[in-house]
Structures are given as C-alpha cells and as structure tokens.
C-alpha cells in the first residue's frame, strides 16, 4: 500500500510488516524519514532536525539560515557537488565541464500494478499484487529529470527501486554515476554483512561493524563475480537468525556493481548500491533516457531467517520466469567429470544407459560437442556439431538418449571465442580488445563483444539452429572468464565507458531471445559456477550452477551463504565422484546426496564406474528427492546452524507452508573421541500440532522447537542424517 499525502508532502509505503516513509522538505528537497517495522501512521519527519554545522554549506535558497544543509540530512536520492559530501547517488558531467547534480522534488504519482524496465530484468506480478510509486525530481540548471520508481509487493515485504535519468536540455550530458538505491539512517550502530569469496568458494558471509568512512564491495570483472555478490545486509549488532532488525538489499544486475556504506561525521549511515562507477560513463543525448537496474529491499524486524524466507518467496513467485513452474524438474546426469571433452556418441549413450534405472531423467552433454573442440584451446565460437564425435549430429544422438526414457540437455558458452576458431579468423574485431595491445587470455579464450548486435545475432543464429535440430529440453549457459581490454570497435572513443553496461544489456537481450524462441526449455546459468549468481540472471535462468566446487563439505558453506538471499530451487547442486576433483576429499555418497538435495539435485560422475552399492544409494536418493520435491523446492527454509562456526554439525530445515511437514537435514563434521550427546532444536513448526519423526513416535511441535530431539552419535567424518516430520 502506498499513501500519498499531498497536503503534508508525505509519502508512505506499507508492506505487511514494514513501513517506508519520505518527506518533501524545505526548498523541495526530498528527505528520507523512516524505514523499519510497520507503524500505524503519522508523520515521522519530526526525526529530521536542523543545526548549524561547521563546514556543512547551505543551499542558496536558505539565505542566512545556516541550519539547513544537505550534508546533514538523510536524503532519498543523494546529490553531488552541491553541499552533500557523502556518497552520491548520481554524478553528471555537464556541457560546461562541471560535475554537479542538484535534485528537487517536482511531482509524484501512485498507480496499481508494477512498473517495467526497458531491456532490464525486474520483479513482476499481477496488478492486484503490486503498487507503483513514481517520484519526479529535476535539476533545473542541468535540465536533467530523474524519475525514482518504487514497487511495493506487500505480502512479501518487498520494496523495489529503480531510476530513470532523462536529458531534457539541448546539450549532451554525461552520466558518471547512477545508483539504483540510496538508503539513509540517522544512526551509526549497524553491522554490514557482505558475501565474498573466490572461484570454487563463493558467497561466504563477512560481518563487520560500520566504521567512520566508507566500506564497500564491488566488481569490475564484467560479471557480478565470484569475489563479491550484489546482495548485502545492514543490521542491528545483536541481530541473529531469529531476532533483531535487518535490511537486505539485492541488485538485479549481472555486471560491474558497487555496494557502499558510509558512516559520516555525525554518526549517520548511508547505503548506496548500483552499477559500479569505476570504468562507467553514459552519454545522454537530448531527449534520451538512461535506466538503472532494479534494486530490491526487504526489512525484517525478526532476524535474518524471516528476511531470507521473504526473499525466497518473492524470487520464486515474482522474479523467476520458470517454464517448469507447477511441474517437478528432472533429476539430471552430466558427463563432464566422467569424460571431459573426450567422448563419442557411443560413450555418452553408455553412460546414459545406467541413469534411468537410478531414477535419473535428464542427460546433459557438456563442453566438447562443437567445432574443433578437443581441448579448451580451440573451437569456441563455432557452434556447429562436431560430427567426428557425433555422427549424424544431434538428430542422431538425441533419439538414442530419449529411447532410454530420458530428456536431453546441452552446454554452451556463447559469449566466448578461441583465437583458434573460424569465427575469430573471420572477425577478430568481434572480440573485446584494445587497438595496439595484445589481449589477455583466460582459459585460452577471449570475450566476444556482446555490446554489438551483429555479434550477438551471428552467435544466436548458430545456437538457435543447433537447439532447433533436435528435441532439447535443457540448456546450460556457461561463462568462463572475466572481461579485460574492454574496448569496442563499434563505439567512438568518448563512449567507451558504456561498453561494460552495453555488454550486460546484450547478455540480457540474448537471454530474452532464448526464452522467446524456446519457451519450454529449462535454462541453467553458469559462470565458472557461481560467478554470475544474481537476481538479474535469475530473471532469465530459473537456476544457476552454484559453484564449480562440488565437494560436499565446502558446499555446506557455499550453499549456506547463498541461502541468505537466494532460494534452494535456484542452486544447481550435484552429487560428484570422490576423491573430489577440487579438494581431494572423500565423503560418503549418502552425505553427498543430502547436500545436493539442498539445491536442484543431479549427478556428475561416470555411472558405469559406480559400484552396485553406490547405484542402490543413488536410486534411494532420487526416490527420496522426488517424494519430497515440493517441500524442498518450495517450502520455507530455516538455517539451524552456521557451518563457518566449525561446530559438531551443519543442519538446515524445509517446512511446508501449512506447517504440517518438515524435512531436517544434518551433516556432521570431523569425528573426535569422547563425543558429546547432542540435541537439535528445529524451527517453524506449529506448537499446537504433534509430529511423527520418520514415521515413528509423537512429539508436540513446541517440544521439538524448544527442547529438541536427541541426535545419535555417528562415527566417522561427514556423516549425514535426515528427519522427515509429519503432523498427525
């Protein structure tokens, strides 16, 4: 619900559990007055106070009033160069060379339904679900108009924000910074949580107190990155899973981003989030508009768990476009760890033969099927089937797989090119490179200039022909290097700062065409695993390969960190062979299955080399996953322990929406002598209901939550348990 009080110049956004308020103040400056637990009403601008502060200048309109300064007020969208010295939301370079932006309120409008963004992903839904607020600000001297957009999804406590910048003048304006989100707090006692890591160890939480100055995470790698995720949390210092106030902020963007928090001289805090201003600029011609990516906010007055569950619900139901919605997605087998690029059609069929007997329903052909692709040194960019490996092409192979009772999937990496390829030999200028410089290589490949429509068209038509040649139900879209030498032959020198963002827009356009032409195909995103795991890609790809690290113990940490924002149904997770290829660790197959069920679930191994016992375990795992699929994929998720604390176990839980079912999963750590007796308290049950555990006994829900259930002592490292709770 959005309440627009024109008389008092007050704008209030209500969700189910929270309230967000802004106020048009003196001289038409738009100030932020409140965001927190829901309140019944009232004008909270009494929290905004004035004082003469040395070296905090005053707008010209204030005359001799030294108490009014942009440097001291919480602003709704911070300005640049006109008195606020904190983090700006916008920076303009005007025709006269000045770099200032002074925004004043003009108008606002409320309408039913959700706004949409041109060429960018955004949350969506029915007109009954959403309300939209549009606020117009203007810089009269620069003749630049700023439209602030807010979407309110009341039932999930979700508030989205986006920005449009329009050049209303006659001269060129260069945009040097354009944040999607600015959030001010008149307080300093906050923690900031970011999700950091590296390739094969993504999204590890890091929590620090806000300290004087700026602390930030960002990416300039061309993708949202393995190193930092475009999701952050600000919270009270005592906030935990079940208690305390927290604010989650997610940017729906798959390229360079920045999330920065500043604690200022007067102990006020500001969070600014959007496209990274490093290596970014955008020229706005007269009448043209720039649209910033969408950001999404959820405030939880009841800890991280409630915040996560609200993000999960909104992402599942109002962000993802899932062609399999309402249907169970297939359990898959990928042959990469069995063969890498060295395979034939017969070898693939041999691997696939074992799968249906184990309950596996989808066979995925990975890298190596196209061009002269026998190593990672050649072939990328030539998207035609290698008929030496696959005689008769996919037209011959796919029916053989489907005859076994399985669906067929395929791997692509459309954004990349090898220098040893027909594409590169014909069009070397289609790769990102700087004239006069030798290009850097990553994985022996270069990056195609996806900011160019002609490049995208060429690649798309090749891939479309392959996908149209046979009955293909699944596509894995990979990206295996960061962007360097970012320069496009299609743009003049003074517009090279646009290439990174145009590249991301090109990726989104490519993904939209895939969705349009193959509406029933399930697309899984991948960027060396989790290097592009963000809300932007989830709009187009309902699931993303969570990490190239499939080691079950490391995955406990990776999937735990990922779960703070992103639902289980989006996390690509597989059972792989041991010793694990990344860590060399050996874990029981039962444990690998329990961990992989904390995701989309599948297998990545040579089934022909599995023992009879391993095959029987796999058969039980797939049956169990299918039986509890809806509970795992759509249930409410609870973190029961923190794997980064190195406790005796890691545990998590899925609870049905009616609270009549729950599944608890647990993996132990390293076994030691004289182990203690342990009790596990679960969450999310109904206190009034009695529950059976694995079909036995009867315990009240409040007892299981407040007292807990005793755990058996499991000998050996990394053992696993699962408890299925069902209300009587």
Secondary structure, DSSP 8 states (H G I E B T S, - for coil): -EEEETTTTEEEEE-SSEEEEEEE-GGG-EEEEEEEE--S---GGGG------TT----GGGTT-TT--TTTS-BSS--BSSS--S--SEEEE-TTS---B--EEEEEEEEES----TTS------TTTEEEEEEEEEETTTTEEEEEEEEEEGGGTEEEEEEEEEE-SSS-EEEEEEEEEEEEES---EEEEEEEEETTEEEEEEEEE--BEEEEEE--SSSS-SSB-SEEEEEETT--SSSB-EEEEEE--SSSEEEEEEE-TTS-EEEEEEE-STT--EEE-TT-EEE---EEEEEETBHHHHHHHHHHHHHHHHT---TTTTS----EEE-HHHHTT---HHHHHHHHHHHGGGT--EEEE-S-SBTT-SSTTB-TT--SB-TTTSTT-HHHHHHHHHHTT-EEEEEE-TTEE-SBSHHHHH-GGGB---TTS----BTTBEEB-TTSHHHHHHHHHHHHHHHHSS---EEEE---S---S---TTS-GGGGGGHHHHHHHHHHHHHHHHHHH-TT-EEEE-BTTBTT-SHHHHHH-SEEE--S---HHHHHHHHHHHTTTS-GGGEE--EE-SS-TTT-----HHHHHHHHTTTT-EEES-GGG--HHHHHHHHHHHHHHHHTHHHHHHSEEEE-S-GGG--SEEEEEEE-TTSSEEEEEEEE----SS---EEE---S--TTSEEEETTEEEEEHHHHHHT-EEE----STT-EEEEEEEE-
